[in-house]
Amino acid sequence: MAVGNAVDDFTGRNSIDIGEGRTLNLYKAKNVSITITRQSGDTIILRNFQDGDMVTPQKTNNKVDAMSDPQASSAASVTYDALGTMQTTVQQGSPTNNLLSELYNGDEVFGFHVAYGDERVGGDHCMIQKAPDAPYGKNVPTRAWTAEVFDYKYDGDANA
C-alpha cells in the first residue's frame, strides 16, 4: 500500500505534526485559484505572474470609523462601503496580460475572485482602473494591473 507524502496530499487545511504538540501549517501557491469571469460567463484562470506575490486583494475603506473627543466621549460610524481593489503583476506578453488589456480597452465589467482553502475574496463587479506602466529593460518585463472592485467581499471561513 502506497503512503502519500504529507506535502503532496495538502488540501489547504492540513499541517505536519512536528512533535511536542506543535504543527507546521502548509501553504501551496499552486492551490490558489485566481479567476476572472467575463460578461459572457466565461471563467478564465489567471497565470504567468511576476516572481513574488500573485495577487493582492485589498479593502479600500474602513468598515467602521470611530472618533473620540478630548473628554473621551466616543462615537462610531458603520460605513457599509463595499469598495476594494485587486492588484496583480503579470508577465508582459502572457495570455493573462492580454486578457487584462482586453478588459481595459473594452471597458468591460467582470468578476475577479481569489480562493484558497476556506478563504474567498473578490467581487462580481470590477473594472480595470488604468493601463499599467510599461517598462522594458534587462529583465522579463511585467505589468502591474489594478482592478477596482465595486462589491468587495471577504470570507475567511467560506466552507463553514
Backbone as a printed PyTorch tensor [residue, N CA C, xyz], in Angstrom:
tensor([[[  0.8430,  -1.1870,   0.0000],
         [  0.0000,   0.0000,   0.0000],
         [  0.8840,   1.2440,   0.0000]],

        [[  0.6620,   2.1260,  -0.9640],
         [  1.4670,   3.3420,  -1.0710],
         [  1.0140,   4.3660,  -0.0340]],

        [[  1.9630,   5.0120,   0.5580],
         [  1.6620,   6.0520,   1.5390],
         [  1.9350,   7.3900,   0.8770]],

        [[  0.9490,   8.3050,   0.9390],
         [  1.1110,   9.6090,   0.3180],
         [  2.0700,  10.4900,   1.1020]],

        [[  2.6580,  11.4110,   0.4310],
         [  3.5340,  12.3970,   1.0420],
         [  2.6680,  13.4890,   1.6500]],

        [[  2.9060,  13.8660,   2.8970],
         [  2.0880,  14.8590,   3.5850],
         [  2.0250,  16.1770,   2.8040]],

        [[  3.1190,  16.5560,   2.1750],
         [  3.1330,  17.7960,   1.4050],
         [  2.3050,  17.6380,   0.1360]],

        [[  2.4510,  16.5120,  -0.5680],
         [  1.7040,  16.2940,  -1.8030],
         [  0.2130,  16.1390,  -1.5620]],

        [[ -0.1780,  15.6770,  -0.3700],
         [ -1.5840,  15.4780,  -0.0480],
         [ -2.2360,  16.7270,   0.5380]],

        [[ -1.5200,  17.8300,   0.5770],
         [ -2.0210,  19.0610,   1.1900],
         [ -3.3050,  19.5380,   0.5390]],

        [[ -4.3110,  19.8590,   1.3430],
         [ -5.6160,  20.2810,   0.8280],
         [ -5.9640,  21.7170,   1.1830]],

        [[ -5.1220,  22.4200,   1.8740],
         [ -5.4430,  23.7770,   2.3090],
         [ -5.7480,  23.8310,   3.7880]],

        [[ -6.0160,  22.7050,   4.4130],
         [ -6.3210,  22.6470,   5.8450],
         [ -5.2870,  21.8310,   6.6000]],

        [[ -4.4880,  21.0510,   5.8970],
         [ -3.5600,  20.1340,   6.5550],
         [ -2.3430,  20.8420,   7.1100]],

        [[ -1.7110,  20.1460,   8.0160],
         [ -0.4610,  20.6010,   8.5990],
         [  0.3730,  19.3650,   8.9030]],

        [[  1.6050,  19.5770,   9.2490],
         [  2.5090,  18.4790,   9.5890],
         [  2.7590,  18.5250,  11.0880]],

        [[  2.5910,  17.3930,  11.7470],
         [  2.8790,  17.2750,  13.1680],
         [  4.3950,  17.2610,  13.3320]],

        [[  4.9300,  18.2490,  14.0310],
         [  6.3840,  18.3070,  14.2200],
         [  6.7790,  17.9850,  15.6650]],

        [[  5.8530,  17.3870,  16.4030],
         [  6.1630,  16.9140,  17.7490],
         [  5.9170,  17.9470,  18.8290]],

        [[  5.8470,  17.4440,  20.0500],
         [  5.6620,  18.2730,  21.2430],
         [  4.4340,  19.1610,  21.1400]],

        [[  3.3790,  18.6380,  20.4930],
         [  2.1260,  19.3910,  20.3720],
         [  2.1700,  20.5170,  19.3550]],

        [[  3.2210,  20.5530,  18.5370],
         [  3.3570,  21.6160,  17.5450],
         [  3.0170,  21.0950,  16.1600]],

        [[  2.4980,  22.0020,  15.3330],
         [  2.2200,  21.6490,  13.9410],
         [  2.7860,  22.7210,  13.0300]],

        [[  3.1270,  22.2800,  11.8280],
         [  3.6100,  23.1870,  10.7930],
         [  2.4970,  23.3310,   9.7660]],

        [[  1.8970,  24.5110,   9.6910],
         [  0.8550,  24.7570,   8.7010],
         [  1.4940,  24.9060,   7.3350]],

        [[  0.8340,  24.3550,   6.3210],
         [  1.3830,  24.3540,   4.9750],
         [  0.6190,  25.3090,   4.0610]],

        [[  1.3260,  25.8910,   3.1340],
         [  0.7500,  26.7560,   2.1100],
         [  1.3370,  26.3360,   0.7760]],

        [[  0.4770,  26.1870,  -0.2360],
         [  0.9410,  25.8660,  -1.5860],
         [  0.3330,  26.8610,  -2.5600]],

        [[  1.1590,  27.6810,  -3.1350],
         [  0.6930,  28.7040,  -4.0690],
         [ -0.0560,  28.1010,  -5.2510]],

        [[  0.3070,  26.8830,  -5.6440],
         [ -0.3470,  26.2640,  -6.7960],
         [ -1.8240,  25.9800,  -6.5350]],

        [[ -2.2400,  25.9800,  -5.2680],
         [ -3.6370,  25.7240,  -4.9320],
         [ -4.4660,  27.0020,  -4.8050]],

        [[ -3.8630,  28.1520,  -5.0290],
         [ -4.6110,  29.4110,  -5.0120],
         [ -5.3230,  29.5420,  -6.3550]],

        [[ -6.6230,  29.7390,  -6.3100],
         [ -7.4220,  29.9120,  -7.5290],
         [ -7.6580,  31.4040,  -7.7500]],

        [[ -7.1760,  31.9190,  -8.8630],
         [ -7.3410,  33.3380,  -9.2080],
         [ -8.0710,  33.3690, -10.5380]],

        [[ -9.3110,  33.8500, -10.5130],
         [-10.1480,  33.7750, -11.7070],
         [-10.8070,  35.1050, -12.0460]],

        [[-11.0620,  35.2550, -13.3280],
         [-11.8710,  36.3640, -13.8450],
         [-13.0490,  35.7380, -14.5770]],

        [[-14.2480,  36.2490, -14.3060],
         [-15.4490,  35.8130, -15.0100],
         [-15.9240,  36.9700, -15.8740]],

        [[-15.9430,  36.7250, -17.1720],
         [-16.3170,  37.7650, -18.1330],
         [-17.8290,  37.9030, -18.2300]],

        [[-18.2890,  38.9750, -18.8780],
         [-19.7190,  39.2070, -19.0630],
         [-20.3690,  38.0700, -19.8310]],

        [[-19.6170,  37.3850, -20.6700],
         [-20.1330,  36.2620, -21.4530],
         [-20.3870,  35.0300, -20.5830]],

        [[-19.8770,  35.0520, -19.3370],
         [-19.9960,  33.9130, -18.4470],
         [-18.7650,  33.0280, -18.4390]],

        [[-17.8200,  33.2750, -19.3520],
         [-16.5820,  32.5030, -19.3950],
         [-15.7200,  32.8260, -18.1780]],

        [[-15.1970,  31.7880, -17.5370],
         [-14.2930,  31.9650, -16.4010],
         [-12.8860,  31.5830, -16.8460]],

        [[-11.9360,  32.4890, -16.5900],
         [-10.5470,  32.3000, -17.0040],
         [ -9.6800,  32.2400, -15.7550]],

        [[ -8.7940,  31.2500, -15.6940],
         [ -7.8360,  31.1240, -14.5980],
         [ -6.6110,  31.9550, -14.9570]],

        [[ -6.2240,  32.8610, -14.0650],
         [ -5.0620,  33.7130, -14.3280],
         [ -3.7780,  32.9570, -14.0160]],

        [[ -2.7570,  33.1950, -14.8500],
         [ -1.4410,  32.5590, -14.7120],
         [ -0.3650,  33.5820, -15.1390]],

        [[  0.8770,  33.1490, -15.1450],
         [  2.0110,  33.9470, -15.6380],
         [  2.2360,  35.2180, -14.8230]],

        [[  2.3980,  35.0440, -13.5140],
         [  2.6030,  36.1670, -12.6090],
         [  4.0790,  36.5340, -12.5140]],

        [[  4.3450,  37.6350, -11.8420],
         [  5.7090,  38.0280, -11.5280],
         [  6.2920,  37.0510, -10.5200]],

        [[  7.5780,  37.1340, -10.2750],
         [  8.2080,  36.3860,  -9.1980],
         [  7.8420,  37.0980,  -7.9000]],

        [[  7.1020,  36.4360,  -7.0390],
         [  6.6430,  37.0560,  -5.7880],
         [  5.1370,  36.9320,  -5.6810]],

        [[  4.4940,  37.9500,  -5.1430],
         [  3.0430,  37.9110,  -4.9510],
         [  2.3180,  37.7740,  -6.2840]],

        [[  1.2640,  36.9450,  -6.2870],
         [  0.4610,  36.7590,  -7.4960],
         [ -0.6540,  37.8000,  -7.5670]],

        [[ -1.3150,  38.0320,  -6.4500],
         [ -2.4430,  38.9530,  -6.4090],
         [ -2.5670,  39.5020,  -4.9900]],

        [[ -2.9960,  40.7550,  -4.8890],
         [ -3.2000,  41.3720,  -3.5800],
         [ -4.5890,  41.9960,  -3.5340]],

        [[ -5.5580,  41.2930,  -2.9390],
         [ -6.8710,  41.9010,  -2.7160],
         [ -6.7800,  42.8600,  -1.5320]],

        [[ -7.4990,  43.9790,  -1.6170],
         [ -7.4210,  44.9580,  -0.5370],
         [ -8.7250,  45.7270,  -0.4300]],

        [[ -9.2410,  45.8450,   0.7830],
         [-10.4260,  46.6530,   1.0520],
         [-10.0060,  48.1150,   0.9840]],

        [[-10.7870,  48.9440,   0.2950],
         [-10.4040,  50.3390,   0.1070],
         [-10.6030,  51.1750,   1.3710]],

        [[-11.7630,  51.0840,   1.9740],
         [-12.0840,  51.9260,   3.1300],
         [-12.4470,  51.0670,   4.3360]],

        [[-12.4030,  51.6990,   5.5040],
         [-12.7430,  51.0080,   6.7400],
         [-14.2180,  50.6290,   6.7750]],

        [[-14.5090,  49.5290,   7.4310],
         [-15.8970,  49.1280,   7.6580],
         [-16.5020,  49.9910,   8.7660]],

        [[-15.6610,  50.3420,   9.7410],
         [-16.1010,  51.1600,  10.8710],
         [-15.1030,  52.2980,  11.0450]],

        [[-15.6050,  53.5130,  11.2110],
         [-14.7780,  54.6680,  11.5450],
         [-15.2060,  55.1750,  12.9170]],

        [[-14.2360,  55.3340,  13.8000],
         [-14.5330,  55.7720,  15.1650],
         [-13.7820,  57.0560,  15.4820]],

        [[-14.3180,  57.7840,  16.4440],
         [-13.6540,  59.0050,  16.9060],
         [-13.9440,  59.1820,  18.3870]],

        [[-13.1240,  59.9860,  19.0220],
         [-13.2950,  60.2910,  20.4320],
         [-12.9090,  61.7420,  20.6510]],

        [[-13.6870,  62.4320,  21.4940],
         [-13.3510,  63.8280,  21.7860],
         [-12.3930,  63.8880,  22.9760]],

        [[-11.8960,  65.0930,  23.3510],
         [-10.9320,  65.2070,  24.4490],
         [-11.4620,  64.7260,  25.7980]],

        [[-12.7970,  64.6280,  25.9400],
         [-13.3620,  64.1560,  27.2030],
         [-13.7400,  62.6670,  27.1450]],

        [[-13.2260,  61.9510,  26.1600],
         [-13.3970,  60.5070,  25.9950],
         [-14.8050,  60.0930,  25.6190]],

        [[-15.5570,  61.0030,  25.0540],
         [-16.8720,  60.6450,  24.5320],
         [-16.6650,  60.1120,  23.1110]],

        [[-17.0710,  58.8830,  22.8840],
         [-16.7830,  58.2200,  21.6140],
         [-18.0210,  58.0580,  20.7450]],

        [[-17.7820,  57.9350,  19.4740],
         [-18.8390,  57.6520,  18.5020],
         [-18.2150,  56.8510,  17.3670]],

        [[-19.0580,  56.0850,  16.6600],
         [-18.5640,  55.2950,  15.5390],
         [-19.5980,  55.2750,  14.4310]],

        [[-19.1180,  55.1200,  13.2400],
         [-19.9730,  55.0570,  12.0650],
         [-19.6730,  53.7690,  11.3040]],

        [[-20.7150,  52.9890,  11.0220],
         [-20.5780,  51.8270,  10.1560],
         [-20.8100,  52.3320,   8.7400]],

        [[-19.8270,  52.1530,   7.8700],
         [-19.8750,  52.8090,   6.5630],
         [-20.6160,  52.0320,   5.4890]],

        [[-20.6870,  50.7200,   5.5850],
         [-21.2940,  49.8670,   4.5520],
         [-20.6150,  50.0430,   3.1950]],

        [[-19.4100,  50.5550,   3.2090],
         [-18.6290,  50.7360,   1.9900],
         [-18.2380,  49.3750,   1.4310]],

        [[-18.4020,  49.1710,   0.1440],
         [-18.0940,  47.8770,  -0.4740],
         [-16.9920,  47.9790,  -1.5230]],

        [[-16.1770,  49.0320,  -1.4780],
         [-15.1160,  49.1970,  -2.4700],
         [-13.8530,  48.4360,  -2.0740]],

        [[-13.1660,  47.9510,  -3.0750],
         [-11.8900,  47.2770,  -2.8630],
         [-11.0790,  47.3120,  -4.1370]],

        [[ -9.8950,  46.7320,  -4.0810],
         [ -9.0550,  46.6110,  -5.2710],
         [ -8.4480,  45.2130,  -5.3070]],

        [[ -8.1040,  44.7970,  -6.5130],
         [ -7.3540,  43.5650,  -6.7350],
         [ -6.1500,  43.9750,  -7.5680]],

        [[ -4.9590,  43.7820,  -7.0320],
         [ -3.7400,  44.1400,  -7.7400],
         [ -2.9960,  42.8680,  -8.1280]],

        [[ -2.5840,  42.7910,  -9.3870],
         [ -1.8240,  41.6460,  -9.8570],
         [ -0.7450,  42.1280, -10.8200]],

        [[  0.4090,  41.5110, -10.7380],
         [  1.5070,  41.8310, -11.6480],
         [  1.8350,  40.5730, -12.4380]],

        [[  1.7390,  40.6980, -13.7500],
         [  1.8890,  39.5430, -14.6410],
         [  3.0180,  39.7890, -15.6500]],

        [[  3.4190,  38.7090, -16.3000],
         [  4.4620,  38.7960, -17.3130],
         [  3.9070,  39.4590, -18.5750]],

        [[  4.6370,  40.4240, -19.0980],
         [  4.2480,  41.0910, -20.3350],
         [  4.2190,  40.0510, -21.4430]],

        [[  3.2160,  40.1110, -22.3170],
         [  3.1110,  39.1690, -23.4290],
         [  2.4020,  37.8750, -23.0770]],

        [[  2.0270,  37.7090, -21.8160],
         [  1.3520,  36.4760, -21.3910],
         [ -0.1360,  36.5380, -21.7340]],

        [[ -0.7980,  35.3760, -21.7960],
         [ -2.2460,  35.3760, -22.0260],
         [ -3.0090,  36.1840, -20.9700]],

        [[ -2.5400,  36.1550, -19.7150],
         [ -3.2050,  36.9360, -18.6590],
         [ -3.0670,  38.4220, -18.9240]],

        [[ -1.8810,  38.8730, -19.3240],
         [ -1.7000,  40.2940, -19.6370],
         [ -2.5860,  40.6850, -20.8140]],

        [[ -2.6690,  39.8190, -21.8140],
         [ -3.5270,  40.1070, -22.9690],
         [ -4.9920,  40.2140, -22.5530]],

        [[ -5.4430,  39.3250, -21.6610],
         [ -6.8250,  39.3700, -21.1660],
         [ -7.0940,  40.6710, -20.4220]],

        [[ -6.2040,  41.0470, -19.5120],
         [ -6.3970,  42.2750, -18.7420],
         [ -6.4070,  43.4980, -19.6530]],

        [[ -5.5620,  43.4930, -20.6790],
         [ -5.5430,  44.5760, -21.6580],
         [ -6.8710,  44.6510, -22.4140]],

        [[ -7.3830,  43.4950, -22.7850],
         [ -8.6730,  43.4420, -23.4900],
         [ -9.8060,  43.9590, -22.6000]],

        [[ -9.8000,  43.5790, -21.3220],
         [-10.8190,  44.0760, -20.3860],
         [-10.7230,  45.5890, -20.2360]],

        [[ -9.4940,  46.0890, -20.1500],
         [ -9.2770,  47.5380, -20.0220],
         [ -9.7590,  48.2800, -21.2700]],

        [[ -9.3080,  47.8350, -22.4310],
         [ -9.6510,  48.5400, -23.6750],
         [-11.1300,  48.4350, -24.0190]],

        [[-11.8020,  47.3850, -23.5390],
         [-13.2270,  47.2110, -23.8090],
         [-14.1360,  47.7600, -22.7280]],

        [[-13.5580,  48.3820, -21.6880],
         [-14.3460,  48.9130, -20.5640],
         [-15.3030,  47.8710, -19.9950]],

        [[-14.8480,  46.6160, -19.9470],
         [-15.7230,  45.5260, -19.5150],
         [-15.8160,  45.4350, -17.9910]],

        [[-17.0190,  45.1840, -17.5110],
         [-17.2550,  44.8730, -16.1020],
         [-17.1530,  43.3550, -15.9720]],

        [[-16.4160,  42.8800, -14.9600],
         [-16.1350,  41.4500, -14.8270],
         [-16.0580,  41.0590, -13.3580]],

        [[-16.1050,  39.7710, -13.0910],
         [-15.8890,  39.2490, -11.7480],
         [-14.4310,  38.8810, -11.5640]],

        [[-13.8960,  39.1110, -10.3730],
         [-12.4930,  38.8240, -10.0740],
         [-12.4550,  38.2010,  -8.6810]],

        [[-12.0270,  36.9380,  -8.5870],
         [-12.0720,  36.2270,  -7.3120],
         [-10.7770,  35.4670,  -7.0410]],

        [[-10.4420,  35.3850,  -5.7630],
         [ -9.3140,  34.5980,  -5.2870],
         [ -9.8580,  33.6350,  -4.2360]],

        [[ -9.4540,  32.3750,  -4.3330],
         [ -9.8910,  31.3740,  -3.3560],
         [ -8.7120,  30.4960,  -2.9750]],

        [[ -8.6190,  30.2190,  -1.6680],
         [ -7.5890,  29.3190,  -1.1560],
         [ -8.1140,  28.6870,   0.1250]],

        [[ -8.2130,  27.3700,   0.1440],
         [ -8.7550,  26.7040,   1.3250],
         [-10.1510,  27.2400,   1.6090]],

        [[-10.3760,  27.7130,   2.8180],
         [-11.6850,  28.2570,   3.2200],
         [-11.8220,  29.7460,   2.9330]],

        [[-10.7850,  30.3780,   2.4340],
         [-10.7880,  31.8280,   2.2450],
         [-11.2170,  32.1980,   0.8270]],

        [[-12.1250,  33.1510,   0.7280],
         [-12.6170,  33.6750,  -0.5510],
         [-12.6160,  35.2060,  -0.4720]],

        [[-12.1770,  35.8380,  -1.5800],
         [-12.1630,  37.2990,  -1.6230],
         [-12.3590,  37.7530,  -3.0600]],

        [[-13.0230,  38.8870,  -3.2420],
         [-13.2140,  39.4300,  -4.5840],
         [-14.5750,  40.0510,  -4.7390]],

        [[-15.0080,  40.1590,  -5.9910],
         [-16.3010,  40.7560,  -6.2870],
         [-16.7580,  40.4020,  -7.6850]],

        [[-18.0410,  40.5930,  -7.9240],
         [-18.6410,  40.2700,  -9.2200],
         [-18.6840,  41.4590, -10.1750]],

        [[-18.3660,  42.6540,  -9.6780],
         [-18.4500,  43.8650, -10.4990],
         [-17.1430,  44.6440, -10.3620]],

        [[-16.2540,  44.4560, -11.3400],
         [-14.9200,  45.0620, -11.3140],
         [-14.6200,  45.7030, -12.6640]],

        [[-13.7230,  46.6710, -12.6400],
         [-13.2100,  47.2800, -13.8660],
         [-11.7320,  47.5920, -13.6700]],

        [[-10.9680,  47.5290, -14.7550],
         [ -9.5520,  47.8810, -14.6920],
         [ -9.4440,  49.3840, -14.4690]],

        [[ -8.6570,  49.7600, -13.4670],
         [ -8.5120,  51.1590, -13.0700],
         [ -7.8130,  52.0070, -14.1290]],

        [[ -6.6910,  51.5340, -14.6430],
         [ -5.9300,  52.2640, -15.6700],
         [ -4.9600,  51.2980, -16.3270]],

        [[ -4.4220,  51.7110, -17.4500],
         [ -3.4030,  50.8970, -18.1220],
         [ -2.1550,  50.8510, -17.2440]],

        [[ -1.4080,  49.7430, -17.2820],
         [ -0.2050,  49.6400, -16.4490],
         [  0.9480,  50.4380, -17.0420]],

        [[  1.9160,  50.7800, -16.1840],
         [  3.1830,  51.2930, -16.7010],
         [  3.7970,  50.1780, -17.5400]],

        [[  4.5900,  50.5430, -18.5270],
         [  5.1170,  49.5420, -19.4570],
         [  6.6240,  49.6670, -19.6320]],

        [[  7.4020,  49.3630, -18.5800],
         [  8.8580,  49.4400, -18.7200],
         [  9.4280,  48.2500, -19.4940]],

        [[ 10.5180,  48.4920, -20.2010],
         [ 11.2860,  47.4550, -20.8810],
         [ 12.7290,  47.5970, -20.4400]],

        [[ 13.4130,  46.4940, -20.2350],
         [ 14.8020,  46.5660, -19.7910],
         [ 15.4640,  45.2130, -19.8640]],

        [[ 16.3960,  44.9830, -18.9520],
         [ 17.2020,  43.7660, -18.9400],
         [ 16.3970,  42.5290, -18.5260]],

        [[ 15.4930,  42.6850, -17.5670],
         [ 14.7450,  41.5570, -17.0240],
         [ 13.4350,  41.3430, -17.7640]],

        [[ 12.7860,  40.2130, -17.4720],
         [ 11.4840,  39.9170, -18.0550],
         [ 10.5340,  41.0620, -17.6910]],

        [[  9.9110,  41.7010, -18.6870],
         [  9.0020,  42.8060, -18.3780],
         [  7.7350,  42.3020, -17.6870]],

        [[  7.2520,  43.0760, -16.7410],
         [  5.9970,  42.7640, -16.0590],
         [  5.0510,  43.9460, -16.1710]],

        [[  3.7840,  43.6680, -15.9560],
         [  2.7530,  44.7000, -15.9960],
         [  1.9190,  44.6090, -14.7330]],

        [[  1.8370,  45.7110, -13.9810],
         [  1.0620,  45.7650, -12.7430],
         [ -0.3260,  46.3340, -13.0430]],

        [[ -1.3420,  45.5210, -12.8410],
         [ -2.7310,  45.8950, -13.1020],
         [ -3.4890,  46.0430, -11.7860]],

        [[ -4.3860,  47.0230, -11.7340],
         [ -5.2660,  47.1930, -10.5850],
         [ -6.7030,  47.2190, -11.0750]],

        [[ -7.5190,  46.3500, -10.4840],
         [ -8.9540,  46.3440, -10.7800],
         [ -9.6880,  46.9480,  -9.5990]],

        [[-10.5870,  47.8690,  -9.8810],
         [-11.4900,  48.4020,  -8.8570],
         [-12.6040,  47.3850,  -8.6620]],

        [[-12.8990,  47.0620,  -7.4170],
         [-13.9640,  46.1180,  -7.0830],
         [-15.0880,  46.9210,  -6.4280]],

        [[-16.2610,  46.8920,  -7.0200],
         [-17.3770,  47.7100,  -6.5370],
         [-18.2450,  46.9860,  -5.5170]],

        [[-18.0640,  45.6760,  -5.3850],
         [-18.8350,  44.8880,  -4.4100],
         [-17.9080,  43.9050,  -3.6830]],

        [[-16.8400,  44.4490,  -3.1130],
         [-15.7790,  43.6630,  -2.4620],
         [-16.3430,  42.8440,  -1.2980]],

        [[-16.0060,  41.5530,  -1.3080],
         [-16.4100,  40.6660,  -0.2200],
         [-15.2020,  39.8510,   0.2180]],

        [[-15.0790,  39.6730,   1.5330],
         [-14.0320,  38.8210,   2.0990],
         [-14.6990,  37.8080,   3.0090]],

        [[-14.3680,  36.5410,   2.8400],
         [-14.8680,  35.4890,   3.7230],
         [-13.7030,  34.5720,   4.0660]],

        [[-13.2460,  34.6390,   5.2890],
         [-12.1180,  33.8330,   5.7220],
         [-12.4970,  32.4270,   6.1390]],

        [[-13.8000,  32.1070,   6.1120],
         [-14.2550,  30.7750,   6.5060],
         [-15.4450,  30.3850,   5.6230]],

        [[-15.2350,  30.3990,   4.3120],
         [-16.3220,  30.2060,   3.3420],
         [-16.9360,  28.8220,   3.3880]],

        [[-16.2070,  27.8300,   3.8690],
         [-16.7370,  26.4630,   3.8770],
         [-17.3410,  26.0640,   5.2220]],

        [[-17.5030,  27.0210,   6.1210],
         [-18.0460,  26.6980,   7.4550],
         [-19.5400,  26.4270,   7.3770]]])
